[in-house]
Amino acid sequence: MKHSELFIAPPYANSYFDLVQENTLDDAMQNSIHHLQEIDITLWEKLDQKSYFPGKWTLNELLQHLIDTERIIVYRATTFARQDLIELPGFDENFYAAHSYANERSIEDLLQELIAVRISTYYFFKSLNSKVIHTVGKINGNDFSINSLGFFIIGHEIHHFNVIKNQYLSLIA
């Protein structure tokens, strides 16, 4: 199933939607939680603040980016779910990363926080009824349905875990 055809979201989000294999958000969230809980971080810890290219984030910063982005998206979805349909702003992910202090934290701590955030996200989306989940709001000039925000979170994670696999882990292979 090509998810991008099912959502109200700007075209740039399609690349994330199309990474999600599951047909329901509930299944996608549950599988994501399971995947996060099964990660063996032994290899990740060997990266020791390395980046795969000058100017790119460290693995710590990338994990913090996933945490920050998920929290922001859930705030947006909460705002729309509660029928507060004001336009919400975008955010500068590089500015956030520069001020995250993620490199002062352990990989294990960041991963555990990501798992905790994901579990919370799962229960938030699970709490929404079929009417609310299709509410549309505006973010940085773009329309997004709440359902699309949930799938965006999962696809965004898959995208970055592909980067970890293909770029970061090659530094220690």
N, C-alpha and C positions, 0 to 999 in steps of 0.2 A: 504494500500500500504506500502510495506517495503522500505523506502527511501534509506537505506544503499546500496541497489542494484543499485541505479541510479547515484551514485556519485563517483568521483575520489577523494579518501581520504584514509588515513590509517585506518586499522581496529578499532583502539581505538575510532574513531569518530562515528562508527555505533550506539553506545548506545545513543548518542545525536540525530542522525538522526531519529532513531526509535521512539523517543518521540514526534516528530512533526506529528500532525494529518492531516494537510492541504496538498493538492497535489501541490500547487504552492507557490513559495516564496512570491509573492505579497500577497496572502491570509494569509499566516503565519505571515508576517510582520504586516499587518493591524490588524489582530486579537491580536497580541502581544501588539501593541500600545493601542488598546482598553482595553485589560486586565490590562496593567500598569496604565492607566488613571482611572480605576475603583477600584483600591486597596484602601481599608479602612485601613489606617496605625495606627489606634487607638491601636490595639493589639501590633503591631510592636514596637510602642513607649514605651510600658511597659517593654520591654526587657532590657532597660537601660544598654547597654554594656555587657550583659550576653552572654556567649558562652555555647553551649550544652555539651562541653567536654573540659577539660584543653588542651590548645594548639590549639584549633579550633578558627576560626575567629569569631568576633562579627558579628551581623547582618550588622552593618555599614561597616565593612571590606568586607563582602560578597557582598554587593551592590556596593562598590567601585571596587571590583574584576570584577563584571559584566560590569561596565562602562569601566574599563581599557581594559579588554579582547575584548570587542566590538570595541573599538577604534583601537586596534592593528590589529584585523581581517580586519576591513575596510581598514586600511592602506595597508595591504597585498593584499586585493582584488583590491584596486586602483592601486597598483604597477603592478599587473598582467594585469589589464584592459588596462593599458597604454603601454603594451607590454614591460615593463621592467622586464625581466624574470630572474633576478639574484636570487640566492638562498637567502631566508630570514631566519634570525635566530629565534629560539624559544625564550621564556622568562620565567623567574622564578616567578611564580605567588606569591609565599610566600615572596620573596624579595620585590616585588612590594607592597604587602599588608603591610609589615613591614615599608614601607616608604610612605604610602598613607595619613597618618594623618586622616583617615576616622572617627576615634572615636572623633575627634574634631568637626564633622559636625552633623547636625540633620538628622534623618531618612527622614524627608520630603524633605530636600535639596537634599539628595542623590537620592531619588526616582524621583524628578523633573529633575535632571540631566540625570538619566537613560532614562526617557521619551524623553527628548530633543535629546539625542544621538540616541535613537531608531528611532525617526522621521527622523533624518538626514540620518541614515543608510537605512531606507526605500526608501528615495528619491535617494540615491546613487545607490542602486541595481535596482530601477525602471528605472534609466537612461541608464542602460546597454542593448544593443541590443542582439538578440539571438545568434549572432556569438561570441561576447565578453564574455557573461556569461559562456561559456564553456571553456574559456582559462584555461590552466593548468600551475601552477607554483610550485616551490619547497619551502617548509618551513621546516627547521630543518631536512632535509634529506627525507621528505615525499612529494609526489605529492598531490596537492589539486586543484580542479577546483574552479573557482570563485563561481559558483552555490552552490557547497558543503560548501563553507565558509559562505554563507548566511544562509543555513539551519543549519549549525553548531551553529551560533549565537543564533538562536531560540531554538534549542535543549539544548544548554548550559544553557540558561535562564530557561527553563522548569525544567531541572535537579536541578538547585539551588533553584527554587521556591518549588519543592518537598521537598528539604532539609529544607527549611524554614517551610513549613507546618508540616513535620514529626519530625523535631528535635528542631527547635527554639521555635515554638509556644507551644510545649508541656511543655516548661519551665514556662509558665504562665497559663496554663490550670488548 
